[in-house]
Amino acid sequence: MELIVITPIDHIPGVMDKLNKLGKVHYHPAITKKKLTHILKNNNITILYTNPNKQGFILDESILKSSKIEVIATASTGTNHIDKTYISEKTHIRILSLEKELETINKIPCTAEHALGLTISLIRNYRAASNSVLKGKWDWEPHIGRQLSDLTVGVIGYGRLGSKYAHYVSSMGAKVMVYDVIDNCPPDGHIANESYIKEPISVSHSRKSNVPRDSTGLLDAKDSKSDARTTEKHGDLEQNARDAANKGIEKGSNTVDITESKGNGARTVGVHGLQSHWTYKKARDIKMLTSQSDVISLHIHDTPSTQNLIDSVALEDFKKGSYLINTSRSAIVNESAVMNALSNGTLAGYGADVIDGELTGNIKGSPIWKGFNQGKYNIICTPHIGGSTSEGQFIAYSRMCEMVREYLSNEFLLSLP
């Protein structure tokens, strides 16, 4: 069996060794589309191992038509670097991704961490301040920023990464408003509504107990530094809270109050005590969220329904002087509209880890790249490094090696008489 690797992996301990055990490895971490097409056409390569961050082109018919590829293994949750329509309609190629590998990807919060970093960098004017020092200036006055603990942060997309980002900013004191096109709020258990908590629940910690992580769906106890947080598991929030009350949590005489309030068209759940206090509002729609938020962070997949979600019409509803963070995909925003919003003051800053043209190798055609290079706008743009941590890559790439091995094992078993 032969496979080709078109993403850098030699810096990740053990990954190349795992792949070498599967078969002959062709390693081309910076390959061009033309060269890849030629290699696939003239070799018996059946597995293509990739990641979107350095691919620079889309795996489409022009590459795959004359190949013998049976499996495309991508160490990512996103698959917009693959022409899935062509593959599903005209081939028998199997796509392996991490999209549904929840046990694995829940260990990789680094994109949410990067979104937090972009947020703080924007509201504190890090880029302009740092550049002024490089020019020999030492003056704080032009770089007065905003304080996150006094801002409202809107999170569009409340899944794995959106919920982690919300947790991060709320733990720093920010108010959080969330919206999800697919309602990830109850019954998925993240945010309470009136059908889940009917009355305040007080939990008195008078006895020792160890509540395993996520076992209640609401409370997470670990050693003596237990904290209260919204759940990341499915389930009935009211029942989960009552289960937590029955089990108890070791925290001296502290009390946890789980309450809900309604007002201004939003629903709020607060968890009080245990060192922290997080409050979330569930927005009815995107307009409600963008009109009330100082910072808006995108955590959604690139799908036909989310493409161009943030366009000139949507930006009209943004709070003046707000900040937009995009660590999802570039197609979700209209970059020309974002530049107009930066020019007229609707946006005070734009932080992105994605950009138009990254999949075709032509980022210089991006309106954001052009605005970024003008230097007069509060723009921070990074080259899709959200998931690029040594820890995150080790987890993701190692799991994808195992998925390829499992696939090959299953195929072998199916071939037996």
N, C-alpha and C positions, 0 to 999 in steps of 0.2 A: 504494500500500500504506500502511495506517495501523497504527500501533502505540501502545500505551499503556505508560508507565513508572510504576510505583507504588512505587518505592523511590528514595531520594535518590541522585542521580548528578552533580549540578551541581558538586560539590566535587572530582570526579575528572577530571583533565585528559584531554581528548580523547574521552571516552565519549559525551557528547551529540553531538559533531560526527560521530562514527561512526554513531550512530543516525539523525541527520538525513539522512545520505546514503542511508539505506535507505528512507525514506518520511516521511510526516507523523507527527510525534511529539506525542502527548498526554501532558503531564507532570503527574502528580499524586502527589507523593512522600509525602503524608500523607492519602491518600484513605480514606473510610469504606467499609464493605461496601455500604451502601445506595447511595451515590453511584456506586461502581464498577459496580454492577448496572445502574443507570440509564444510565450512559455507554455501556456495552457494548451495551445493548439498542437504543440510538438512534444508533449510529455503525457504520461499516463497518471496525471495528478487528479485525484478524486475528492480531496478535501481542501478547502480554502479557509485559512484561519486569519481573521482580520479584526479591526476596530476602526470606527469612523474617524478618530481624531487625526490620523495622518494619511488617510487613504487618498484624498485629493481628487477623487472621481467616483462615479456611481457604478456599481457592479450591474451592468445591464446586458442586453442581448448582444451588443457588439463584442463584448468580452467572453460571454458564456456560451454563445451559440455553437462554436466549434470546439468547445472544451469537453472534458469527460468528468466535470465536477458533479459530484453527487451530494455534497454537503458544504454549506457555507456556515462556518462557526464564527460568530462575532461576540467578542467579550464585552458586550454592551447591552443596555436595555433598549436603546433606540436602534431602529433599522432603516432610517431614511437614506442611508448610503447604499442601499440594495434596492434594485427595481423589483419589488415584490409582485407587482402586477404581471410582469413578463414571466417571472419564475412560476407563479401559481397557474398561469394560463397556458404556458407553452413548454414547461419542463417538469421533471420529477425531482428537482433539487430540493433538498430538505434544508431549512434554515434553523440553526440552533442559536438562540440568544438567551440573555439573562433576564428577559422581561418578566417571566413567571417564576424565576428562581428566588422566591421571597426570603428563604433562609439565608441565602448568600448576600443578596443586595441590601438586606436590612443591616448587614455588618459594614456597609459602605456609605457613611453619611457625608463624605467629603464634598460632594457638589452643594449640599445645603450649607456646609461650612464656608465654601467659597462664595456663595450668595450672601452670607452674612458679611464676609470680608469686603465684597464689593459695596454692600450697603454702607458700612462704616466709612470706607474710603471715599465714597461719593459725598455723604452728608458732612464729612469733615474736610473736604477739599484736599485730600492727600496729594493728588497729582500736581495741582498747581502749586501747592505749598512746597513740595519736594523739588519741583523744577525751579522755583525761585531761589532756593538754597544753592542749587547747582550753579546758578548765575551769580552767586556771591551776595545775595540779599538775605537779610535776617529781620523780617518784619511780619508779625502775626496778623496785623489789622486787615489786610486784603483777604485773609483766609478764614474768617470767622465762619464756623459751621453750625450744625444743628445737633441737638442732644437726643439720642435715640429714645431715652426713657420718657421723653415728653411728646413723642410722635405716635401716630397711628400707622400701623403697617398692614397693608392689604396683601393677602396671599391668594393668588389665583391658581387653583390646583392644590387640593388638600390630600394628596396621597402620601407616599413614602417620604419624598424629599420636602414637599410643602409642609407637612406636619412637623418635620424636624426643624426646618427653618423657623416656623411659627414658634416652636418651643424655644429656640435660641433667642429670638428677638424679645419674646415675652419674658424670658428669664432675666433680660436686661432692663425690664420695666416698660417696654413698649406695649401699647394697646394693639390687639390683633383683630383684624376682620378677615374672614375667609369666604371664598366662593369657589364652587366646583361645578363644572358643567355636568359631570356625573356626580350625583349627590353622595359624597363620601362621609357626610355627617350621619347621625343615626338613621338607619339601624346599624351602620358600621361602627358607631360608638365613639366617635371623636368629640362631638359637640352635642350637648343636650338640647332638646326642645321640650315643649310643654307636655308631650306625651311620655317623656322619659323620667323627668323629675317633677313630681307634683308638689313636694314640700321640702323644706330644708332638712338635711340629714346631719346630725352631729355625731362624730365618732370620737369616743373617749378612749385614750390609750392608757389602760390601767393594768394591762398584763402583757407578758412577753409573747411575741408571735413573729414568725418569719413568713411574710407574704411573698411568694416567688414572683419574679419579674413577669408582669403582665397577667398573672393568674387571676386577678380580679377584673382586668380590663380597664381599671381606672387608677389604682394605686400601685406604686412600685417601691418596695422596701429593699434596701441593700445596706448591710452593716448598720451603723448608727447614723448614717447620713442619708436617711430616707427622704425622698421628696415626693411631692404630689404632682401629678401630671395627667394630661388627658390621655386616654387610651389609644393604642395603635392596633387594637384587636377588635373583632366584631363582637357584638353582643348588646344586650339590654343594659343601658347605663344605670338605670334605677336599681335593677337587681344586682348589678356588679357592685354598686356603692353599698347596698345593704349587706352583700356578702363580705365586703371589706369591713363593715362595721361589726359583723359577727366575729370575724377573725381577729380584728384588732391589730394595731401596729405599735411596736415599741418606740415610744418617743416621749418618755416621761409623762408630764401632765399636759402636753400640748393637745390641742383639739383641731380636728379637721372639719370644716363646714363646707358641704357641697350644696351650693345654692344656685338658683336660676332667677333671672329677672328679664322682663320684656319691656321694650320701649323703642321708639323711633323706627319701628319696622324691623328691628333686629332682635335675635335671641341670644342670650348670653349665659354662659355657664362659668362659674368661678369656683376654684378650689383654693381654700384658704388654710394657711398653717403649714407646718412641716417645712419651714424656712423659705418657702416660695409662694407666689400667688400669680396664677395665670388666668386671664380673662379673655374670652374669645367672643366675637360677634359673627353670626352667620348672615352674610349679605343675601338679599333676595335675588340680585342680579349683579352683573359687572358694573353697571352704571352706579349703583348704590355704593359699591366698594371703591371705585376710582374717585368718586366725588367727595369721599370722606377720608381718604388715605393720604398720608404724606409720602409714604413709600409704597410702591406696588412691585411685588416680586412674582415672576412667572415660573410655575412648576408644572407644566403640562406637556403632553406628547404632541408631536407634529402629526396631525391628522387633517383630512379635508375640512373638518368642522372647526379646527383651531387655527388654520392658516390665515394670516392677515387679521387675526383677532384684534390686535391693537393697530388700528388704522387711523386716518385723520378724523373719522366720525367718532370713534371711541375716545380719541385723545381730547375731543371737545368737552368731555365730561370729567376729565382729570382736574383735580384740585390744582390751582395755579401754584407753581413753584414746587411741584412734587418730583419724586425721583422714581425711575423705572429700572428694574433689575431683570435681566433675561439670561438665565443659565440653562434654558430649555433648548430651543432651536430657533434659528434666525427667521424661518418662514412664519413664525407666529406674530412677528411685528412687521409693519411696513416701515422700512428704514428711512425712506424719504419723509414720511409723515413724522417720524421721531425727530429728524433733523429740523423740520419746520417747528415742531413743538419746543425744541431747545432754543431756536432762534427767537420765538415770540414770548418765551418765558413761561409757557405752560409747564415745561419740564425744567427743573433746575439741574438735572443730571441724568445720565444714562450709563448703566454698568452692564457689560455683556461679556459672556464667555463664548458666544457664537456670533457669526457674521455671514452676511450674504456672500456667496462665492467660495466658501470654505470647502465645499464638496466638488468644486470644479477647478480649484486652484487659482481663482481670480478674485481675491479679496480686494484688490485695488479698485475694482468697479463698484464696491459697496459705498453707499452714501455715508455710512457710519465711519468707514475707514477714511474717507475724504475729510469728514468733519473732525475726526480724531486727530488727523495730521495738521489741521489748521491751528490747533492748540488753543483756540479761544473758547471752546465749549468744555463743560465739565463732563467729559467722557472717559471712561476707563474700559478698555477692551483687552481681554486676554485670549490666548489661542486654544480655546477649548480644553482648559486644564482642570475643570471642575472635578473630574474623576481621576486626575493624574496625581495620585499620591502613591508612595511606595507600598503602603499598607493596602490601599484600595486596589491597586493593580495586581498585587500578589493574590488577593482574595478572588478577584474577578477572573483573571487569566488562568489561575489554577483550577477554578471550578469549570471553566470552559474546556480545559484539557480533560477533565473527568467526564464531562458530557460527551465529548468526542469518543473517549474510550468506551463509555456506556453504549453509545450508538453503535459502534463497531461490534461490540460484544453481542448486542441484540441482533444485528444483521447476521452475524456468524451463526447464532443459534437458530435463526429462522431459515438459514440455508441448509441445515442438517436434514437428512431424510427422515 
